[in-house]
C-alpha cells in the first residue's frame, strides 16, 4: 500500500492524540479531536492515504478508545511507531488499524513523505528507495485486524 | 519456578493465552463507547460486572447527562445489579469490598492497576476489548515479564510512586510490576503506588496479599486467606530499589519528570487539587489538615479537595477533618474524578498552573495550563503560600 506519512515525535500521550473534551458518541465531534492536543484542526489536513508515523510509546497514558476511533474515522489504517502503549496497540487492532513497530522510523521519514508499506513482507520503502524492516503480524493477528477493518464505516470527512 | 504472572494467566512468559476474568468494572467515562456493540448481546455473567458513575458525576453538559442516562438503561436491560452513583471514584469503590486477592479484574480504565494493592491483577482495556470480555467472560493476554520493585524507605505513597516513576519511566510497558514492600506501607499508600504504576505503562501492578490485606478486607466483611508469594528474583527482568529521602515533585508534562521539591520551590500556582484515584484517601486528607489547620488558603489560590469515596468522606467528617478543611478555605467537591481527566469541575485556563496529588500531568490533562504532581502535604502548603513551598516534613 502507498501511504503519506504524518510524522510525530516520541512519547505522544493519548491526552494529546485525543483530548478528553472531544469525548463523545457523535463521530463528527470525535474526529475533530484527532491529534488536537498537538495540532488543532489536524483532522482537516488528513488526506485519504495518510498514516501516522511516531516515536517511542505512542499513546501512553489513558486507554480511552476514542483516540483509535478518531483515527479510524479519519481513514488512517496504519500507524508506524517505534513502540506503542499496550492500550493503543490493542485499541488499534480492535479498530482495524495496523500498529507496526519499527525502531528508528522517526529519524528516517519526513512529514508528508510517500511510503510503500508491505504488510506481509514487513517492509517500508522510503522515497529514496531505502528499505526499513518490521516484524510482520502472525497470521492469527492479521485475521483479527482484517475482520475489524470491516467494522464501523461511519464516514464523517 | 513460575512467576506470579504465569500463575495468574496459566502460561509461560511471552505466550498468548486466552484467560477468564473474575470481574469487570465499567464507568460512565468509557462505557458509552460499548453500547452500540452490545446491542442485542447478552453479558456472560451480569453478577460479575460493576457499573460506576464517577467521570460525569453529576454531569455538567446535556450530552454527558445523556451518557449517564444511557448507562442506567444499559445496566437495567443487561441485568447488571451492581450500579452505583455518587459512591466514589471507580477504582476506590472497587477496592471497598468488590475486588478480592487472586482475582483477574478487567477495568475499562487505564488505572485498573490499582487493584494490585489488594493482591489482584487489575488490567485496563479499551472499549472494544471490554465488549468481547462482557460477551464471553474471557480475552487474550500475552503473559508479561516481571519487574521487581523493592520499597526500602519512604513515608508517603505519592513520593514512593514518583520515585518509582523517575527510575522506571515508561519502561514497564507490557510488563508486570511486583512490589516487595519491606517497610509495611499502609493500604492507602499501596493503593496510591499501584495506581501510579499505570504511568510506567505496566499491564498490572502487584502487592502480594499479606496480613495487612487481610485486616483491610475484614472491614468489608471479607475473609481472605489467599497467599501469593513474589516471583523469584532470577525470573525478574529488572530489579529497582526505592528509597525516598526527600519530597518529590513531577514537573510538566510527564509523570516521570521528577525533581526534588527544592528544585521547583517558589513556582507560582493558581490552583491546588487534592483528589483523584491516586489520592483523596483518609491519610491524604489527614496530611492536608495537618498542614492547613489554623491557617488560611492564600487569597489567589483555589484549593479543591475530593475525597475518593463516600465511605472516606463520611470517615473524614467523623474525624472532624472536613470542618477544618472548609474553615481554612478549601472547597470540597463530591467524590468523583473531578478535574483530573480534563472533563469536569475545576479545569485550568490557558497559562494557569496547578499542583495536585493526581497521577497525570500530560499536556492538556486538566484542560489548559501546566500540572505539577506532589504529595498532599506539599499541595496543601502550596495552597497556603501561593507558591510551591521550600520544604515540607515527610
HADDOCK unambig.tbl for C-alpha pairs under 7 A between the chains (distance, minus, plus):
assign (segid A and resid 15 and name CA) (segid B and resid 362 and name CA) 6.71 0.50 0.50
assign (segid A and resid 15 and name CA) (segid B and resid 363 and name CA) 6.89 0.50 0.50
assign (segid A and resid 15 and name CA) (segid B and resid 364 and name CA) 6.54 0.50 0.50
assign (segid A and resid 15 and name CA) (segid B and resid 365 and name CA) 6.19 0.50 0.50
assign (segid A and resid 16 and name CA) (segid B and resid 363 and name CA) 6.61 0.50 0.50
assign (segid A and resid 19 and name CA) (segid B and resid 364 and name CA) 6.86 0.50 0.50
assign (segid A and resid 20 and name CA) (segid B and resid 341 and name CA) 6.55 0.50 0.50
assign (segid A and resid 20 and name CA) (segid B and resid 342 and name CA) 5.84 0.50 0.50
assign (segid A and resid 20 and name CA) (segid B and resid 343 and name CA) 5.94 0.50 0.50
assign (segid A and resid 21 and name CA) (segid B and resid 342 and name CA) 6.82 0.50 0.50
assign (segid A and resid 21 and name CA) (segid B and resid 343 and name CA) 5.72 0.50 0.50
assign (segid A and resid 25 and name CA) (segid B and resid 33 and name CA) 6.90 0.50 0.50
assign (segid A and resid 37 and name CA) (segid B and resid 364 and name CA) 6.75 0.50 0.50
assign (segid A and resid 61 and name CA) (segid B and resid 199 and name CA) 6.37 0.50 0.50
assign (segid A and resid 62 and name CA) (segid B and resid 110 and name CA) 5.53 0.50 0.50
assign (segid A and resid 63 and name CA) (segid B and resid 109 and name CA) 6.05 0.50 0.50
assign (segid A and resid 63 and name CA) (segid B and resid 110 and name CA) 5.22 0.50 0.50
assign (segid A and resid 63 and name CA) (segid B and resid 125 and name CA) 6.58 0.50 0.50
assign (segid A and resid 63 and name CA) (segid B and resid 126 and name CA) 5.54 0.50 0.50
assign (segid A and resid 64 and name CA) (segid B and resid 30 and name CA) 6.54 0.50 0.50
assign (segid A and resid 64 and name CA) (segid B and resid 126 and name CA) 6.02 0.50 0.50
assign (segid A and resid 65 and name CA) (segid B and resid 126 and name CA) 5.33 0.50 0.50
assign (segid A and resid 65 and name CA) (segid B and resid 127 and name CA) 6.10 0.50 0.50
assign (segid A and resid 85 and name CA) (segid B and resid 173 and name CA) 6.46 0.50 0.50
assign (segid A and resid 85 and name CA) (segid B and resid 201 and name CA) 6.58 0.50 0.50
assign (segid A and resid 86 and name CA) (segid B and resid 173 and name CA) 6.84 0.50 0.50
assign (segid A and resid 86 and name CA) (segid B and resid 174 and name CA) 6.12 0.50 0.50
assign (segid A and resid 87 and name CA) (segid B and resid 125 and name CA) 6.63 0.50 0.50
assign (segid A and resid 87 and name CA) (segid B and resid 126 and name CA) 6.57 0.50 0.50
assign (segid A and resid 91 and name CA) (segid B and resid 126 and name CA) 6.08 0.50 0.50
assign (segid A and resid 94 and name CA) (segid B and resid 128 and name CA) 6.12 0.50 0.50
